[in-house]
Amino acid sequence: MLSISFLYENIISKNKTGKMIAHFIPFDTARELKSIADNLKGQTSAIKDFHITLGFVRAEQNKKKEIFNSLKLLSHYIEPFEAQIEKFEIFPASENSDNHEILVAIPNPEPFEKVHSLTFDVFEKFKIPIDNGDFEFKPHITIKYIKPGQQVDPLNLKFDKKIQINTISFEGNGLKKTFTLGED
């Protein structure tokens, strides 16, 4: 049984300040994904950081309880689902990636788009302030920042393991709770 982990953590970057809500990839799966890019030059993401960002909420300390309760409610609306890496892509270099191209794994988007939409619908009901700025939701897992000039053909990379998602976990500021998807 694998899990979606929603980590409520401070994110301060060039474009966003707030709390990130993300699916964190289970360690074994992340380790296997990392090994795909081990022979490429560049900076590989730490295994513990492999995730799919759902979005951002404003950094308000008094909303922890509301986020916790909204995820509990959300777990009733989402049935367990399978995910699979469909392909690998290279995202173009940008200021946010220190001008490195980015090798990413692209999962089947439908279940993640559903969870993304439901998450923020529920957040609105709980009056949790969403702060996505220019964030456009495209489910992906950052694998490696590719050094300039290195040629990488993402079509040669394969990953066939299916991931069963059965729970939602909330963790933040000393509070941790796991909810089983689809249970009343």
N, C-alpha and C positions, 0 to 999 in steps of 0.2 A: 504494500500500500504506500503510495507516494502522496505528496501533499503540495498544495499551493500555500505558500507562506506569505502573509501580508506583513511586511516589516515596516513599522511606523518609525521612520528615522529621519533625522535632520538632513536635508540636502541643501547645500549652498553651492551654486555654480554660477557661471556667467549669465545664464538665462532664467534660473529659478531659485527661489528660496522657499523652503517649506518642508513638508513631509512627503516622502515617496511611498506609494503603495505599489507593491510588485509581487509577482509570482517568483519565488526563489526555486531554482532547479535542484532536485535532490543530488546529494554529493556524488553518488556512483555515476549517475547520468552526466553530471558536470565534468567529472574526471574523464569519462569516455569522450565527451565532446572536446575537451582540452587536448587530448592525445591526438586528435585529428590534425591539429595545427602545430604540434610540437616541432616539426621540422621546418617551419616557416620562421623567418627572421622578423622580430618585432616583439612587442610587449603583450603577453597573453594575460587575459583577465584572470584574477585569482578564482579558484574553484568556488570558494564561498560566496563570490560576487556574481555568479552566473544567475541571471534573472531576466524576466520580462516585465518591463515597467508598465503598470496600468495607468498611472497618472500621478498627480500631485495635489495635495491639499494644503491650505494655508497653515502656517506654524502657529497654532493656537493651543496652548497647554490645556485649556479647559474643555477640549473636545475629545480627549482620550476615551471617556466613557461612551460618548455618542458613536465613535468609530467602532469601538468594541461591540456595542449593541447592534449597530448596523450590519457588521459582519456576521453576527449570530443570526440575524434575520435573513441575511443573504444566503447563508448555508441552507436554508429551507427552500430557496428558489432554484438552486443549482443542483442538478443531478451529477453523480460521478461521471467523468468523461475521460476519454483517451486522447492523448496528443502524440503527434509524431513530427519529426523534423522532415519537412518536404524538400528543402533545398538549402544551399548556402549561397550567399550573395556578398558582394563587396559594396559597402556604402562609400560614397565619395569622401575625400578628405575635406575637413572643415576646421574652422577656428576651435570648435569644441573638442576636436580629436587631435589637437596640436598638429594639424595638417597631415595626419596619417589617414590612409584609407582604413576601413574597418571591415574585418571578416565577421559576418554574422550568420547564425543558423536561423532559418525561417520555419516555424512550426505551422501546422495546419491552422489557419487563422480563425475559423468559425467559432470554436468553443471559447477562445480567448476574447474574441470580439463580443460574444454574448456576456461573458463574465465582466468585461470592461463596462459594457452598457448597463448591466444590472447593478454593478457596484456604484456607479455614479447616480443612477436613479434612486437607489436606496440612500446614498449620501444626501441627496437633495431633500428627501423626506425627513431626514434627521437634522437638516439645516447645517450640514458640515460644509464649510466653504471650500469649493474646488478651485484650484489655481493651476490650470494647465497651460496658461500662456500660449506659446506657439507650439506646444507639444501636439504632434499628430500621432495617433495610436496606430502603429504598425508592429504587430507582435514579432519580436526578434530577440535573439540572445547574442550579446557581444562576446565573441570568442577571442579575437586578437586584433591589435592595432598593427597594421602592416607598415614596415619601413618604406619611405619613399623610394620609388624605382624598382621595388621587388614585384615581379610578375606572379600573380596567383590566379589560377583557374578554378573558381568555386565549383564548376561543373564536375570536376574530378573528385570532389569530396562526397562521401556517403555516410549516412547514419541511419540504421534501420530499426533501432530499438523504439518500442512503443512505451509511452509513459501513462500509467493509470493515475488519474487525479481523483482522490476520494475525500479529502479534508481541506478545510481552511484553517490556517493558524494565524493568530494575532499575537504579536510580540512588540512590546514597547514600554519603556520607562518602568521596568520591573514587573510588568503584567504580561502573562502568557496564557493563552487558552487555545485549544484546538476544537473545531466543530466538524462533525461528519456531514458531508454533503447529502442532501436529500432526506434527512431525518426530521421528523416532527418533534 
